[in-house]
Amino acid sequence: MAPDTQALYAQIRHRLIETGEWDQIRGVLVTRLNESGWLDELKNRGKERGRDMDPTTFQAIYDELRPSASSSMSPAVKKEINAVIKQHLDRHLL
């Protein structure tokens, strides 16, 4: 991320946290990911990888699962969360 983009992201995130909307967005995301089975799938993949690693470290499992985790998220969930974020931004930026 470019420095200007990082600064803007930090400002928006701070504002969403201050207003409590960050938790609302996160709540919707967690609910949708749970409903779609994504959380259970990721947890199971993490357990499998942990069994195969020696030594097992959180960072190693995280580094291995992170790239595929975001790409395996349902397009419908991504679209819904993007719409929720856009609504919050429109409300505060316009």
Secondary structure, 3 states (H helix, E strand, C coil): CCHHHHHHHHHHHHHHHHHCHHHHHHHHHHHHHHHCCHHHHHHHHHHHHHHHCCCCCHHHHHHHHHHHHHHCCCHHHHHHHHHHHHHHHHHHHC
